[in-house]
């Protein structure tokens, strides 16, 4: 059952009839803006129990690659944004790669031409430029003036004899185009601002304004949720949907549109560019962001689950998602808040899962095998309570806990840490520490008691000066997990060897 509010979104559809699509180009790069669009489509489909279609827009042969295609699929799978139909899992409306649909587009264009919904235009670029400049000088609209709409067969033959190759233009209706945007409300485009636009280049190659609506119509897409940068193309696409319906192509339904707000850069005054730091998905994968943490933050770029709540699961988002509550205003990308949201999701992980998610990063750094031993897993589980509240991304695990897994031959002390900490009284501190720890019971409590007695009571040092050299000696860095717990996890023999190695650097 659907309530009255849902009827505004669904019209006469049942919820399970919802069909949306995500149409990436396989160029090897997905931006956070792309992912936000995919996320909203995914949440919309899952909220209503409908279908998400993955359609690959790979007609730009100069930029698209097979590697880019595989990267696109793997990235979406990493994010957990599953699709119901696509090039890898099929469906009833394939093919799902546009490069495999060229015969379909040619057939549609032929039918549009035969029905008079489209026409050949022989105007040269020079002629178009001259007429546009004349229109601008006269204060008139400078779009295409419809010159070839009514040319005679004799004129056509003359153009052909000249060797001109025509483009194909859609015959736009001479009336306003009005639609109710699910994000922005009612929008009207006047006919004088909507010239007949090109569907097919002179070389016969179909353009985005043709293939995108044709695919939507044939795949029976019910809702189109996309960026506001495509808003200006919507009236032209609606006109094409109408023309397709009149010649019996597709289900005859015009999708409902929702144009999502721009994602702006950190300064907030321009759209986030794929070249801006933080714009590419790959950066977050490499740093070890959790998919659910990144998606949570991207959802906040235009939508919220509640006024006083920023952190939520994807299941909660699906249950609450309402496209009408997407804010039409641009959203500013904030890397610090993105990191904070991800950190909140890291805190929510059960300790065992947190440990498992660190393994790939430690393995890539050569610190652990892909299948750690029971002993290594025990150490990893032991360190989780010490670092889970301190880390913002899984990639930090290499520097944070790597010292627990590196062998003696590979262990090094950061030169900056050595220069700042292993000076002055550090030699005496390390000697006293080694002596205190030589025979102590190897538990956190006993280690702490022995070091405090030796360094604070025995040498009269303040804690910072007492424990700093020990921390650098055993971890190689000035910042590490809690010292006494780290010593217990590292083990007596390794800890004493590292104290001795550090002591040699102070001599």
C-alpha positions as CSV (number, residue, x, y, z in Angstrom):
1,X,0.0,0.0,0.0
2,X,1.2,3.5,-0.8
3,X,0.2,6.6,1.2
4,X,-0.9,9.9,-0.4
5,X,2.6,11.4,-0.1
6,X,4.1,8.5,-2.0
7,X,1.4,9.0,-4.7
8,X,3.1,12.3,-5.5
9,X,6.3,10.4,-6.4
10,X,4.8,7.2,-7.8
11,X,1.7,8.4,-9.7
12,X,-0.2,5.4,-10.8
13,X,2.7,3.0,-10.2
14,X,2.9,0.4,-7.6
15,X,6.1,0.7,-5.5
16,X,7.7,-2.5,-6.9
17,X,7.3,-1.0,-10.5
18,X,9.9,1.7,-9.8
19,X,12.8,1.5,-12.2
20,X,15.8,3.9,-11.9
21,X,19.2,3.8,-13.5
22,X,22.8,4.8,-12.9
23,X,24.6,5.4,-16.2
24,X,28.4,5.8,-15.6
25,X,31.0,6.3,-18.3
26,X,33.8,3.8,-18.0
27,X,36.7,6.2,-18.0
28,X,38.4,4.8,-14.9
29,X,37.3,7.6,-12.6
30,X,34.3,7.8,-10.3
31,X,33.9,11.1,-8.3
32,X,32.1,11.6,-5.1
33,X,29.4,13.4,-7.1
34,X,28.9,10.3,-9.3
35,X,28.7,8.2,-6.2
36,X,26.2,10.5,-4.5
37,X,24.0,10.2,-7.6
38,X,24.3,6.4,-7.6
39,X,23.6,6.3,-3.9
40,X,20.3,8.3,-4.2
41,X,19.1,6.1,-7.0
42,X,20.0,3.0,-5.1
43,X,18.3,4.2,-1.9
44,X,15.2,5.3,-3.9
45,X,14.9,1.8,-5.6
46,X,15.5,-0.1,-2.4
47,X,13.0,2.1,-0.5
48,X,10.2,1.2,-2.8
49,X,11.3,-2.3,-3.5
50,X,12.0,-1.4,-7.2
51,X,14.9,-2.0,-9.6
52,X,18.2,-0.3,-10.1
53,X,19.6,-0.6,-13.6
54,X,23.3,-0.2,-14.3
55,X,23.8,1.1,-17.8
56,X,27.2,1.7,-19.2
57,X,27.5,4.8,-21.4
58,X,30.6,3.8,-23.3
59,X,30.1,5.5,-26.6
60,X,33.0,7.8,-26.1
61,X,35.6,5.5,-27.5
62,X,38.5,7.9,-27.1
63,X,38.1,7.9,-23.3
64,X,36.5,4.7,-22.3
65,X,38.5,1.6,-21.6
66,X,37.9,-2.0,-20.6
67,X,40.0,-1.3,-17.4
68,X,37.7,1.7,-16.7
69,X,34.7,-0.6,-17.1
70,X,36.0,-3.2,-14.7
71,X,37.0,-0.4,-12.2
72,X,33.5,1.0,-12.3
73,X,31.9,-2.4,-11.5
74,X,34.5,-3.1,-8.8
75,X,34.0,0.3,-7.2
76,X,30.3,0.0,-7.0
77,X,30.6,-3.5,-5.6
78,X,33.1,-2.2,-3.0
79,X,30.5,0.5,-2.0
80,X,27.8,-2.1,-1.7
81,X,25.6,-0.3,-4.3
82,X,24.1,-3.4,-5.8
83,X,22.1,-3.3,-9.1
84,X,19.4,-5.6,-10.3
85,X,20.1,-5.4,-14.1
86,X,23.3,-4.6,-15.9
87,X,26.0,-5.8,-18.3
88,X,27.4,-8.4,-15.8
89,X,24.1,-9.9,-14.6
90,X,21.8,-9.3,-17.5
91,X,18.1,-8.6,-17.5
92,X,15.1,-8.3,-19.8
93,X,16.1,-4.9,-21.3
94,X,19.6,-5.4,-22.5
95,X,22.1,-4.9,-23.9
96,X,23.2,-2.7,-21.0
97,X,26.3,-1.2,-22.7
98,X,25.4,1.6,-25.1
99,X,28.2,0.5,-27.5
100,X,26.2,-2.7,-28.1
101,X,23.0,-0.8,-28.8
102,X,24.0,1.1,-32.0
103,X,21.6,-0.8,-34.2
104,X,18.8,0.1,-31.8
105,X,19.6,3.8,-32.1
106,X,19.8,3.7,-35.9
107,X,16.4,2.0,-36.1
108,X,14.8,4.5,-33.7
109,X,16.2,7.4,-35.7
110,X,14.9,6.0,-39.0
111,X,11.4,5.7,-37.4
112,X,11.6,9.3,-36.1
113,X,12.5,10.6,-39.6
114,X,9.8,8.5,-41.3
115,X,7.2,9.9,-38.9
116,X,8.3,13.5,-39.3
117,X,9.4,13.8,-35.7
118,X,13.0,14.5,-36.8
119,X,14.5,15.8,-39.9
120,X,17.9,16.2,-41.7
121,X,19.7,19.5,-41.3
122,X,22.3,20.5,-43.9
123,X,23.4,23.8,-42.4
124,X,27.1,24.2,-42.3
125,X,28.8,25.4,-39.1
126,X,29.7,28.7,-40.8
127,X,26.0,29.3,-41.7
128,X,24.9,28.5,-38.2
129,X,27.4,30.8,-36.7
130,X,26.4,33.7,-39.0
131,X,22.7,33.3,-38.3
132,X,23.3,33.0,-34.5
133,X,25.4,36.2,-34.5
134,X,22.7,38.0,-36.5
135,X,20.1,36.9,-34.0
136,X,22.2,38.0,-31.1
137,X,22.7,41.4,-32.7
138,X,19.0,41.8,-33.1
139,X,18.4,40.8,-29.5
140,X,16.7,37.5,-30.4
141,X,17.3,34.0,-29.2
142,X,20.4,32.6,-30.8
143,X,19.6,28.9,-30.8
144,X,18.9,27.0,-34.0
145,X,16.4,28.8,-36.1
146,X,14.7,25.8,-37.8
147,X,16.1,26.7,-41.2
148,X,16.0,23.1,-42.5
149,X,12.6,22.2,-41.1
150,X,10.8,23.1,-44.3
151,X,13.4,23.0,-47.1
152,X,12.2,21.5,-50.4
153,X,13.4,18.3,-52.0
154,X,15.2,20.5,-54.6
155,X,17.1,22.3,-51.9
156,X,17.9,19.0,-50.3
157,X,19.3,17.7,-53.6
158,X,21.3,20.8,-54.0
159,X,22.9,20.3,-50.6
160,X,23.6,16.7,-51.4
161,X,25.2,17.6,-54.7
162,X,27.5,20.0,-52.8
163,X,28.6,17.0,-50.7
164,X,27.0,18.1,-47.5
165,X,26.4,15.5,-44.9
166,X,23.4,16.2,-42.7
167,X,22.9,15.9,-39.0
168,X,19.5,14.8,-37.6
169,X,17.5,17.2,-35.5
170,X,14.4,16.6,-33.3
171,X,11.4,18.7,-34.2
172,X,10.7,20.4,-30.9
173,X,7.0,21.3,-30.1
174,X,6.0,24.9,-30.4
175,X,4.7,25.1,-26.8
176,X,6.1,25.4,-23.3
177,X,7.4,22.3,-21.7
178,X,6.3,22.0,-18.0
179,X,7.3,19.3,-15.6
180,X,7.1,18.7,-11.8
181,X,10.7,18.1,-10.6
182,X,10.7,15.9,-7.5
183,X,13.4,18.1,-5.9
184,X,12.7,21.6,-7.4
185,X,9.0,21.7,-8.0
186,X,7.3,22.9,-11.2
187,X,9.7,24.0,-13.9
188,X,8.7,25.7,-17.2
189,X,10.8,26.0,-20.4
190,X,9.5,28.4,-23.1
191,X,9.6,27.2,-26.7
192,X,11.7,30.2,-27.9
193,X,14.5,28.9,-25.7
194,X,14.3,25.4,-27.0
195,X,15.7,25.1,-30.6
196,X,15.6,21.8,-32.5
197,X,18.6,20.0,-31.2
198,X,20.9,17.5,-32.8
199,X,20.3,13.8,-32.3
200,X,22.9,12.3,-34.7
201,X,26.1,13.8,-36.0
202,X,26.8,14.2,-39.7
203,X,29.0,11.1,-39.5
204,X,26.0,9.1,-38.3
205,X,27.2,8.9,-34.7
206,X,24.3,9.2,-32.1
207,X,24.6,11.8,-29.4
208,X,23.8,11.6,-25.6
209,X,20.5,13.6,-26.1
210,X,19.3,10.7,-28.2
211,X,20.7,7.6,-26.7
212,X,20.0,8.5,-23.1
213,X,16.2,9.0,-23.5
214,X,15.9,6.1,-26.0
215,X,17.5,3.8,-23.4
216,X,15.3,5.1,-20.7
217,X,12.2,4.6,-22.8
218,X,13.1,1.1,-23.9
219,X,14.2,0.1,-20.4
220,X,11.0,1.5,-19.0
221,X,12.8,3.8,-16.5
222,X,10.2,5.4,-14.3
223,X,12.3,8.0,-12.4
224,X,15.4,9.9,-13.4
225,X,17.5,11.2,-10.5
226,X,20.5,13.0,-11.7
227,X,22.6,16.2,-11.2
228,X,21.3,19.6,-11.8
229,X,23.9,20.2,-14.5
230,X,21.6,18.2,-16.7
231,X,18.5,20.2,-16.0
232,X,18.7,22.3,-19.1
233,X,18.6,19.1,-21.3
234,X,15.4,17.8,-19.6
235,X,12.8,19.7,-21.8
236,X,14.5,18.4,-24.9
237,X,14.5,14.9,-23.5
238,X,10.8,15.2,-22.6
239,X,10.0,16.2,-26.2
240,X,11.9,13.1,-27.4
241,X,10.0,10.8,-24.9
242,X,6.8,12.2,-26.3
243,X,7.9,11.6,-29.9
244,X,9.0,8.0,-29.0
245,X,5.6,7.3,-27.4
246,X,3.8,8.6,-30.5
247,X,5.7,6.2,-32.8
248,X,5.2,3.2,-30.4
249,X,8.7,3.0,-28.9
250,X,9.0,2.2,-25.2
251,X,6.2,2.0,-22.7
252,X,4.8,5.5,-23.5
253,X,5.6,6.8,-20.0
254,X,7.7,9.9,-19.4
255,X,9.9,9.4,-16.4
256,X,9.6,11.7,-13.4
257,X,12.7,13.8,-12.9
258,X,14.5,14.8,-9.8
259,X,17.6,17.0,-10.3
260,X,20.1,16.7,-7.4
261,X,22.0,19.7,-6.1
262,X,25.6,20.4,-7.1
263,X,28.4,19.1,-4.9
264,X,30.6,22.2,-4.4
265,X,34.3,22.3,-3.6
266,X,35.7,23.1,-0.1
267,X,35.5,26.9,-0.8
268,X,31.8,26.6,-1.6
269,X,32.0,28.9,-4.6
270,X,32.4,26.4,-7.5
271,X,31.4,22.9,-8.4
272,X,33.7,20.1,-7.1
273,X,35.9,19.1,-10.0
274,X,37.2,15.7,-10.6
275,X,40.7,17.2,-10.3
276,X,40.1,18.6,-6.8
277,X,41.6,16.8,-3.8
278,X,39.1,14.5,-2.3
279,X,36.9,14.3,-5.4
280,X,37.9,10.8,-6.6
281,X,36.6,7.6,-5.1
282,X,40.0,5.9,-5.4
283,X,41.4,8.2,-2.8
284,X,39.0,6.9,-0.2
285,X,39.5,3.3,-1.1
286,X,43.3,3.7,-0.7
287,X,43.0,5.6,2.6
288,X,40.8,2.8,4.0
289,X,37.5,4.6,4.4
290,X,34.6,2.3,5.2
291,X,32.1,2.1,2.3
292,X,29.3,2.7,4.8
293,X,31.1,5.7,6.3
294,X,31.7,7.4,2.9
295,X,28.2,6.7,1.7
296,X,26.8,8.1,5.0
297,X,28.6,11.4,4.4
298,X,27.7,11.6,0.7
299,X,24.0,11.1,1.7
300,X,24.3,14.3,3.8
301,X,25.2,16.3,0.6
302,X,21.6,17.2,0.0
303,X,19.6,14.9,2.3
304,X,19.4,14.2,6.0
305,X,17.7,11.5,8.0
306,X,16.8,13.9,10.8
307,X,17.8,17.5,11.8
308,X,19.8,16.3,14.8
309,X,21.4,13.2,13.4
310,X,24.3,12.8,11.0
311,X,25.4,9.1,11.5
312,X,23.2,6.3,10.2
313,X,23.4,2.9,8.5
314,X,22.5,2.3,4.9
315,X,19.6,0.2,6.1
316,X,18.3,3.2,8.0
317,X,18.8,5.4,5.0
318,X,16.8,3.1,2.8
319,X,13.9,3.0,5.2
320,X,13.8,6.8,5.6
321,X,14.7,8.0,2.1
322,X,12.3,10.5,0.6
323,X,13.4,12.1,-2.7
324,X,11.1,15.1,-1.9
325,X,13.3,15.9,1.1
326,X,16.4,16.4,-0.9
327,X,17.5,20.0,-0.6
328,X,17.7,21.8,-4.0
329,X,20.5,24.1,-2.7
330,X,24.1,23.2,-3.5
331,X,26.0,21.2,-0.9
332,X,29.5,22.0,0.1
333,X,32.0,19.0,0.3
334,X,33.8,19.1,3.7
335,X,36.7,16.6,3.9
336,X,37.0,17.0,7.7
337,X,33.3,16.1,8.2
338,X,33.6,13.2,5.8
339,X,36.5,11.9,7.8
340,X,34.6,12.4,11.1
341,X,31.6,10.5,9.8
342,X,33.8,7.7,8.6
343,X,35.5,7.6,12.1
344,X,32.1,7.3,13.7
345,X,31.4,4.2,11.6
346,X,34.8,2.8,12.5
347,X,33.8,3.1,16.2
348,X,30.5,1.2,15.4
349,X,32.3,-1.9,14.1
350,X,32.5,-5.0,16.4
351,X,36.1,-5.5,17.4
352,X,36.5,-8.7,15.5
353,X,35.3,-7.1,12.3
354,X,37.5,-4.1,12.9
355,X,40.5,-6.4,13.1
356,X,39.5,-8.3,10.0
357,X,39.2,-5.0,8.0
358,X,42.7,-3.9,9.0
359,X,44.3,-7.1,7.6
360,X,44.3,-6.1,3.9
361,X,46.1,-2.8,4.6
362,X,48.7,-4.5,6.9
363,X,49.1,-7.3,4.3
364,X,49.6,-4.8,1.5
365,X,52.3,-3.1,3.5
366,X,54.0,-6.5,4.0
367,X,53.4,-6.6,7.7
368,X,51.0,-9.6,7.7
369,X,50.2,-12.4,5.3
370,X,46.8,-12.4,3.7
371,X,45.9,-15.2,6.1
372,X,47.5,-14.3,9.4
373,X,48.6,-17.0,11.9
374,X,46.7,-17.6,15.1
375,X,49.4,-15.8,17.0
376,X,49.3,-12.8,14.7
377,X,45.5,-12.7,14.9
378,X,45.7,-12.7,18.7
379,X,48.0,-9.7,18.7
380,X,45.7,-7.9,16.2
381,X,42.7,-8.6,18.3
382,X,44.6,-7.4,21.3
383,X,45.5,-4.0,19.8
384,X,42.0,-3.2,18.5
385,X,40.7,-1.8,21.8
386,X,43.8,0.4,21.9
387,X,43.3,2.0,18.4
388,X,39.7,1.7,17.4
389,X,38.9,5.0,19.1
390,X,42.0,6.7,17.7
391,X,41.8,5.9,13.9
392,X,39.9,7.8,11.3
393,X,40.6,5.4,8.4
394,X,41.8,1.8,8.1
395,X,44.9,2.9,6.2
396,X,46.2,4.4,9.4
397,X,46.6,0.9,10.8
398,X,50.0,0.6,9.1
399,X,51.6,3.4,11.0
400,X,49.5,2.8,14.1
401,X,50.1,-0.9,14.8
402,X,52.7,-1.9,12.2
403,X,55.4,-1.9,14.8
404,X,53.8,-5.0,16.4
405,X,54.3,-7.1,13.3
406,X,57.6,-5.9,11.8
407,X,60.6,-8.2,12.4
408,X,63.8,-7.0,14.1
409,X,65.7,-6.7,10.8
410,X,63.1,-4.4,9.3
411,X,62.3,-2.3,12.4
412,X,63.4,1.3,12.2
413,X,63.0,4.3,14.3
414,X,61.7,7.5,12.7
415,X,64.7,9.9,12.4
416,X,62.7,12.9,13.5
417,X,61.4,11.0,16.6
418,X,65.0,9.9,17.4
419,X,66.3,13.4,17.0
420,X,63.7,15.0,19.3
421,X,63.3,12.2,21.9
422,X,66.3,10.0,22.0
423,X,68.6,12.8,23.4
424,X,69.7,14.0,26.8
425,X,68.6,11.6,29.5
426,X,67.2,9.1,27.0
427,X,70.1,6.7,27.5
428,X,69.6,6.5,31.2
429,X,65.9,6.1,30.7
430,X,66.3,3.2,28.3
431,X,68.9,1.5,30.6
432,X,66.6,1.8,33.6
433,X,63.6,0.6,31.6
434,X,65.5,-2.5,30.3
435,X,66.6,-3.4,33.8
436,X,63.1,-2.9,35.2
437,X,61.4,-5.0,32.6
438,X,63.9,-7.9,32.5
439,X,62.3,-10.1,35.1
440,X,58.8,-8.5,35.6
441,X,55.6,-10.4,35.1
442,X,54.6,-9.6,31.5
443,X,51.2,-8.0,32.1
444,X,50.1,-4.5,31.4
445,X,49.7,-3.7,35.1
446,X,53.0,-5.1,36.1
447,X,54.8,-3.4,33.2
448,X,53.3,0.0,34.2
449,X,54.2,-0.4,37.8
450,X,57.8,-1.4,37.1
451,X,58.4,1.5,34.7
452,X,56.8,4.1,37.0
453,X,58.9,2.8,39.8
454,X,62.1,2.9,37.8
455,X,61.6,6.1,35.8
456,X,59.4,8.4,37.9
457,X,60.3,7.3,41.4
458,X,63.8,6.1,40.6
459,X,65.0,8.8,38.2
460,X,62.6,11.5,39.3
461,X,61.3,12.2,35.8
462,X,58.0,13.6,34.7
463,X,55.9,11.0,32.8
464,X,56.4,12.8,29.4
465,X,60.2,12.6,29.8
466,X,60.1,9.2,31.3
467,X,58.0,7.3,28.8
468,X,58.7,9.2,25.6
469,X,62.0,7.4,24.9
470,X,60.5,4.0,25.7
471,X,57.6,4.7,23.3
472,X,60.0,5.7,20.5
473,X,62.2,2.7,21.2
474,X,59.4,0.1,21.0
475,X,57.2,1.7,18.3
476,X,59.7,3.7,16.3
477,X,57.4,6.8,16.6
478,X,56.4,9.5,18.9
479,X,52.8,8.6,18.7
480,X,51.6,5.0,19.3
481,X,48.8,3.1,21.0
482,X,48.9,3.2,24.8
483,X,52.5,2.3,25.9
484,X,52.1,-0.4,28.6
485,X,49.5,-2.3,26.6
486,X,51.7,-2.1,23.5
487,X,54.7,-3.5,25.4
488,X,52.6,-6.5,26.6
489,X,51.4,-7.2,23.0
490,X,54.9,-6.9,21.6
491,X,56.4,-9.4,24.1
492,X,59.3,-9.3,26.5
493,X,62.1,-10.5,24.2
494,X,61.2,-8.1,21.3
495,X,60.7,-5.2,23.7
496,X,64.0,-5.7,25.3
497,X,65.8,-6.0,22.0
498,X,64.2,-2.7,20.8
499,X,65.2,-0.9,24.0
500,X,68.8,-2.1,23.4
501,X,68.7,-1.0,19.7
502,X,67.4,2.4,20.7
503,X,70.0,2.6,23.4
504,X,72.8,2.2,20.9
505,X,71.5,5.3,19.0
506,X,72.0,7.4,22.1
507,X,75.6,6.4,22.7
